[in-house]
Amino acid sequence: MNNTRLWKDKIAGKVMAVLTIASLFLVVAMGIGLYLKSVPILEKESVWTLLSSSEWKPMSGRFGFFPFLMGTLSVTLLAVAFALPISLFMAIYLTEYSRNVVRRFIYPLLDILAGLPSVIYGVWGTLLIVPWVSGVVAPALGRSSSGYTVLAGAVVLGVMILPLLVSLFIELFANVGNEYREASLSLGATRWQTTIHVILRKTFPGIIAAIVLAVSRTLGETIAVLMVCGNLAIVPNSILDAFYPIPALIANAYGEMMSMPLYESALMFAAFILFFVVLVFNLFSRLVLRKFKQ
């Protein structure tokens, strides 16, 4: 009987090891596949020229990805900057201050927000956020705008990642043992001081990991941003400028590329850029987390 259990345990361990290695190979295979599809455009132009050029004229064979790269990074950073403090304070309130009745009401709402399709957020952004930007924010800043801007995209993306961040932060804070809270309070610290100097410090590596996950989620979002970005291949100089992120470019132009092999290769290179940025960002965050843990 014991031998059978040991045999089953070894089989289960080997199966899980094979699945883990297969998932790693899947990531490598995706990267290699995107690179091979990008070879034709890389043989025509250097990587530096493609990334630094702002001229996007596919019919003339000119593919400059700098506006798309800057648009993607701008809306991602602004969305995270918008969602991070709100989600952090919400999680602190729900775990450290709120009553159980409040939690029972808020948690299902967060689950509903997290489960909504991205197209719903896009429609909401088109109907509410875009008119608000064009009719309220832009005039207040002395500007005229169509509303399809970096700001609109950041608000939509920020609301999309809000339930994800709140859920992750709540899980982190809830896993901190009560003995830490009790020890801090017994030394005369207030609840807020305990939260700042004990809870946040204890969970800081987890907070960084949650932010990394949110950024990765934001970088790859397509439909919601596509509906509010303006789709102009320009480098945004302010939050009231239109932009064109890489996922929206791929989604919009994918049907056109079939008759132009070089255009297809350019779009595959755009996908490779996005893949590479997410990969490097995650690797860098892992190094930062390891440094903090040490």
C-alpha positions in Angstrom: 0.0 0.0 0.0 2.8 2.4 0.9 4.7 1.5 -2.3 1.6 2.4 -4.3 1.2 5.7 -2.6 4.9 6.5 -3.2 4.6 5.5 -6.8 1.6 7.7 -7.4 3.4 10.6 -5.6 6.4 10.2 -7.9 4.2 10.1 -11.0 2.3 13.2 -9.9 5.5 15.1 -9.3 6.9 14.1 -12.7 3.7 15.1 -14.5 3.7 18.5 -12.8 7.4 19.0 -13.7 6.7 18.2 -17.3 3.7 20.7 -17.4 5.9 23.4 -15.8 8.7 22.9 -18.3 6.1 22.8 -21.2 4.8 26.2 -20.1 8.3 27.6 -20.2 8.9 26.2 -23.6 5.6 27.7 -24.7 6.8 31.2 -23.8 10.1 30.6 -25.7 8.2 29.2 -28.7 6.0 32.3 -28.8 9.0 34.6 -28.8 10.8 32.6 -31.5 7.7 32.4 -33.6 7.1 36.2 -33.4 10.8 36.8 -34.2 10.8 34.6 -37.2 7.7 36.3 -38.6 9.5 39.6 -38.0 12.6 38.7 -40.0 11.5 40.2 -43.4 11.0 43.7 -41.8 14.2 43.4 -39.9 16.1 42.5 -43.0 14.8 45.7 -44.6 15.3 48.1 -41.7 17.4 48.0 -38.5 15.8 47.6 -35.1 16.9 51.1 -34.1 15.4 52.7 -37.2 12.1 50.9 -36.7 11.9 51.9 -33.0 13.1 55.5 -33.4 11.2 56.5 -36.5 7.8 58.2 -36.2 6.8 57.8 -39.9 4.0 55.2 -40.4 3.2 54.8 -44.1 2.7 51.1 -44.8 1.8 51.7 -48.5 5.2 53.3 -49.0 7.1 50.7 -47.0 7.8 53.1 -44.0 7.2 51.5 -40.6 8.0 53.7 -37.6 6.9 52.3 -34.3 8.0 55.1 -32.0 4.5 56.7 -31.8 2.9 53.3 -31.0 5.5 52.5 -28.4 5.2 55.9 -26.7 1.4 55.7 -26.8 1.4 52.3 -25.1 3.8 53.3 -22.4 2.1 56.6 -21.7 -1.4 55.2 -21.2 0.0 52.3 -19.2 1.9 54.5 -16.8 -0.9 56.9 -16.4 -3.5 54.2 -15.8 -1.3 52.5 -13.1 -0.7 55.9 -11.5 -4.4 56.5 -11.4 -5.4 53.1 -10.1 -2.6 52.3 -7.7 -3.4 54.8 -4.9 -7.2 54.3 -5.1 -6.8 50.5 -5.0 -4.3 50.7 -2.2 -6.5 52.9 0.1 -9.5 50.8 -0.7 -7.7 47.6 0.3 -6.4 49.2 3.5 -9.9 50.4 4.4 -11.5 47.0 3.7 -9.0 45.0 5.6 -8.1 47.3 8.5 -11.1 49.7 9.1 -14.3 48.5 7.6 -17.0 46.3 9.2 -18.0 42.9 7.9 -21.3 44.2 6.5 -19.3 46.6 4.2 -17.1 43.8 3.1 -20.0 41.6 2.2 -21.3 44.4 0.0 -18.1 45.5 -1.6 -16.5 42.1 -2.4 -19.3 41.0 -4.8 -19.1 44.3 -6.6 -15.4 43.9 -7.1 -16.0 40.4 -8.5 -18.6 41.8 -11.0 -16.2 44.6 -12.1 -13.4 42.0 -12.6 -15.6 39.8 -14.7 -17.0 42.4 -17.1 -15.8 42.0 -20.7 -13.4 44.7 -21.8 -15.8 45.8 -24.6 -18.2 47.0 -21.8 -15.4 49.2 -20.4 -14.8 50.5 -23.9 -18.5 51.4 -24.4 -18.6 53.0 -21.0 -15.5 55.0 -21.9 -16.9 56.1 -25.2 -20.3 57.2 -23.8 -19.1 58.8 -20.5 -15.3 59.4 -20.3 -14.7 60.7 -23.8 -17.5 63.4 -23.5 -16.3 64.3 -20.0 -12.7 64.8 -21.3 -13.8 66.9 -24.3 -16.5 68.9 -22.5 -15.1 69.4 -19.1 -11.4 68.6 -18.7 -10.1 70.1 -21.9 -12.0 73.4 -21.6 -10.8 73.6 -18.0 -7.2 73.4 -19.2 -7.8 75.8 -22.0 -7.6 73.2 -24.7 -9.9 71.8 -27.3 -10.1 68.0 -27.7 -12.2 65.3 -29.3 -12.0 63.4 -26.0 -10.3 60.4 -27.6 -7.1 60.9 -25.6 -4.4 59.4 -23.4 -6.4 60.6 -20.4 -9.6 58.8 -21.5 -7.6 55.6 -22.2 -5.9 55.8 -18.8 -9.2 56.3 -17.0 -10.7 53.3 -18.7 -7.7 51.1 -18.1 -7.3 52.3 -14.6 -10.9 51.3 -13.8 -10.3 47.9 -15.5 -7.3 47.0 -13.3 -8.8 48.5 -10.1 -10.6 45.3 -9.0 -7.5 43.2 -9.8 -5.3 45.4 -7.6 -7.8 45.7 -4.8 -8.2 41.9 -4.7 -4.5 41.3 -4.7 -3.8 43.9 -2.0 -6.7 42.5 0.2 -5.2 39.1 0.0 -1.7 40.4 0.9 -2.9 42.4 3.9 -5.2 39.6 5.2 -2.3 37.2 5.2 -0.3 39.4 7.7 -0.6 37.8 11.1 -2.7 39.6 13.7 0.3 39.3 16.1 2.0 42.0 14.1 -0.9 44.4 14.5 -1.3 43.6 18.2 2.3 44.1 18.9 2.3 47.5 17.2 -0.8 48.6 18.9 0.5 47.5 22.3 3.5 49.7 21.8 1.2 52.8 21.4 1.0 53.0 17.7 -2.2 54.1 16.1 -4.0 51.9 13.5 -2.8 54.2 10.7 0.8 54.0 11.9 0.5 50.2 12.2 -0.8 50.1 8.6 2.0 52.3 7.2 5.0 50.9 9.2 4.0 47.3 9.7 1.4 46.1 7.2 2.7 47.9 4.1 6.4 47.2 5.0 5.6 43.5 5.6 3.8 43.2 2.3 5.9 45.5 0.1 7.4 42.7 -2.1 3.9 41.4 -2.7 2.7 44.9 -3.6 5.4 45.2 -6.2 4.4 41.8 -7.7 0.8 43.0 -7.8 1.8 46.2 -9.6 3.8 44.1 -12.1 0.8 42.0 -12.8 -1.4 45.0 -13.3 1.1 46.6 -15.7 1.3 43.4 -17.8 -2.5 43.4 -17.9 -2.6 47.0 -19.0 0.1 46.7 -21.7 -1.9 44.0 -23.6 -5.4 45.4 -23.3 -6.9 45.9 -26.8 -10.6 46.5 -27.3 -11.3 48.9 -24.4 -8.3 51.1 -25.4 -9.1 50.8 -29.1 -12.5 52.4 -28.6 -11.2 55.5 -26.8 -7.6 56.1 -28.1 -8.3 58.1 -31.2 -6.1 55.8 -33.5 -3.7 58.5 -34.6 -0.1 57.5 -35.1 1.5 60.5 -33.3 3.6 60.8 -30.3 1.4 62.1 -27.5 2.8 65.3 -25.9 0.1 65.6 -23.3 -2.7 63.7 -21.7 -5.2 65.4 -24.0 -3.6 64.1 -27.2 -4.8 61.2 -29.2 -2.6 58.1 -29.3 -2.3 54.7 -30.9 -1.1 51.8 -28.7 0.5 48.7 -30.1 -2.4 46.2 -29.3 -4.8 48.6 -31.1 -2.5 48.8 -34.1 -2.4 45.0 -34.4 -6.2 44.6 -33.9 -7.0 47.3 -36.5 -4.5 46.4 -39.2 -4.5 42.6 -38.9 -7.1 42.1 -41.7 -5.2 44.4 -44.1 -1.9 42.7 -43.8 -2.7 39.6 -45.8 -2.0 41.2 -49.2 1.3 42.8 -48.1 3.9 40.5 -46.7 6.1 43.3 -45.4 3.1 44.8 -43.6 2.4 41.4 -42.0 6.0 41.2 -40.9 5.8 44.7 -39.4 2.7 43.8 -37.4 4.4 40.7 -36.2 7.3 42.8 -35.1 4.9 45.0 -33.2 3.6 42.0 -31.4 7.2 41.0 -30.7 7.9 44.4 -29.3 5.0 44.0 -26.9 6.1 40.5 -26.0 9.6 41.7 -25.3 8.6 44.7 -23.2 6.3 42.6 -21.0 9.1 39.9 -20.6 11.8 42.4 -19.7 9.5 44.3 -17.3 8.7 41.0 -15.5 12.3 39.9 -15.3 13.3 43.3 -14.0 10.6 43.2 -11.4 11.8 39.8 -10.3 15.3 41.1 -9.7 13.9 44.0 -7.7 11.8 41.7 -5.6 14.8 39.4 -4.9 16.8 42.5 -3.9 14.1 43.6 -1.4 13.8 40.1 0.0 17.5 40.0 0.6 
